[in-house]
């Protein structure tokens, strides 16, 4: 999956990452249960992870490079899936 954001002049390359079946399952479960996680950047060099749970947004303290951010994002999806799947 190649990901971009912006118009033709200011395109930001998100990098590439291929999800595993388990990561995709966690992603779908989280979205259905109002846990939304996305990469956010202002300059396109370093990325933070933002996590929205029931309309409260939290930002990761660490910054990540383009490809690393996708791996970390799905780690968060797996974390919340494993933590809450049988409790919601």
N, C-alpha and C positions, 0 to 999 in steps of 0.2 A: 504494500500500500504506500503510495507516494502522496504526501500531503502538502498543500500549499495554502497560503492565506494572503489576500490582498489583491490589488489590481495589476495590470501589466507593468506598471512603473515600479510599484513597491511590493513585489512578491517576496514573501518569506517562506523559505523551504523548511518544512517541519522534519524532514528526514524520512526514512523508511523503517517499517517494523512489521513483521508478520506475527499475528497472534496465534497462540495455540488454541485448541478446542476448549480447554478449561478456562483460559483467559477470556475467550469470547462468551462462554457460558456465564462467567462472573460479570462481565460487562452488561449482558442482556438482563441478568437478574437485578443488578444494581439500578439500571435505568428504570426498570419496571417498579422498583421500590424507592424511587426518588433519591437515589444516590448518584450524583452526576460528577464526573471527574474529567478535567480537561487541562491541556497545557496552555500557559499564558506567557506572553513575552511583550515587552515594549520595544526592544531593539532588535530582536531576532537572533541574538547571539546566545544568551542564556535564558532558560525557561524555568518557570515555577509551575507547580501543580496546584490547581485550585479544586477544592472539593466542596460540593454543595449537597448538604443533607438537610432535608425538610426546610428549605429556604435559608439556611445558615451557611455562609461561605467561609471556608478556611483556606489559607495559603501555606504551602510547604515552606519551611525555613531554608531549605537547600535550593540551589539553582542547578540546572542540568543542561547539557548540550543537546542538540536537536534529536539525535537517535536515542540517547539515554532517556530523554523525557518520556518517550513512548513506553519503554520497558518499565520505567518507574510508575507511569500512569496505570498500567495493567497490574503491577504489583499491588497498588492501592485497591483496584477493583477486586483482586483476589482476596486481599485482606478483609475488606468489608463483606464480601460474599461469604467467606469462611466464618467471620464473626457473627453475622446476623441471619444467615440463610434459614436456619431452623427456629429463629426467635421472632421473626416478623409475621 
